[in-house]
């Protein structure tokens, strides 16, 4: 079990990493039962969802919960993103999670720089095969337009 001082250090390190993703700010941090928890405000949801998708595809060796928490504030429904990371060795987990987030951030920044330097603007063209779903059995559903 990590000491209070160690947990505070891990929380601050993770906070720095999350805020360096250029899409969120950490509102609060806490720990309970050997985990670290963050409530964040996402400022660029498109970027965050791209990062989150990559993160979830690559994560391993720890338990994570990432989702929205809803609040009622002055009669309005608002939400923040909650991130919880837990493992037997929290120090190693935080180091690994931070490294994964940084790698994803660097890849996205590199991809953005390549696109800005004259790439195809992120558009990918894929040729479809000649028989792309319109076999004889489906031709009766296709009508000519006059």
Protein Blocks (a to p, Z undefined) as FASTA:
>chain_A
ZZfklmmmmmmmmmmmmmmnopaccfbdcdeehiacdddddfblmlmmmmmmmmmmmggh
iacddddddddeehiacdddddddddfblmlmmmmmmmmmmmmmmmmmmmmmmmmnopan
opacddddfbgoiafklmmmpccdZZ
